[in-house]
Amino acid sequence: MSQSVERALAVLPLLAKGAAGLGAVADELGVHKSTALRLLRTLDAHGFVYRQSDGRYRLGAQLFALAAEAIENLDVRQVAHPHLAELNAATGHTVHLALHQDDEVVYVDKVDSRYPVRMYSRIGRPVPLTVAAVAKLLLADLPDAERRALADRIEYPRYTARSTPDAAAFLRELDLVREQGWATDLGGHEEAINCLGAPVHGPDGRVVAALSVSAPGVVLSAEKLLALLPQVLRTADAISRDYSGRQDRT
């Protein structure tokens, strides 16, 4: 990487903390003020930084516009699908990806199990909010007030004896999911079906999607499904890295 590009990249995190003067930028870069000024003028000309009336520099509008456009055009389904397919190939079981839309959590992608006995599901179909692992993951990330308001207005169908009975129990479950970073549905919707899910995080750390592995108990016991947790979490983290453009550095 060229020295000029490295210096430009070093300026942006500094200005993200707030406006800074020429001297502070030069000190951060370890260069003479004249060198820092040339760099800042170039960035200013392209809209990446902005020179205020007091002479200090802050991040420019063009940088925010590019970031907003990139996020708007980023499709988590497209990013996630190869990882879902890889997880399906490794486990053999149905893998889903779900998003939160208004008061619904909807499957937006799936890779079917290779076993003849499998979970029935359909892309575009809402999942049961109070029991589905993917729903718990997405709703657990809501701000506290939104989470409580939603818990108070939704219904609590008793699909099975293991279904969540009421708002208080639901909020306790969401607190647990938020703390541990993964979720299950062990016969809460259908007695014979177990699901294990993990969250996909966006650039700001918020949960943008959730994935799950699902299997009938006759094919995979709950205990053996839970043994897949490290693999499920690794898959979710890999999707999060690709979606956020994050690189792990040693």
Secondary structure, 3 states (H helix, E strand, C coil): CCHHHHHHHHHHHHHHCCCECHHHHHHHHCCCHHHHHHHHHHHHHCCCEEECCCCCEEECHHHHHHHHHHHHCCCHHHHHHHHHHHHHHHHCCEEEEEEEECCEEEEEEEECCCCCCCCCCCCCCECCCCCCHHHHHHHHCCCHHHHHHHHHHCCCCCCCCCCCCCHHHHHHHHHHHHHHCCEEEECCCCCCEEEEEEEEECCCCCEEEEEEEEEECCCCCHHHHHCCHHHHHHHHHHHHHHHHCCCCCC
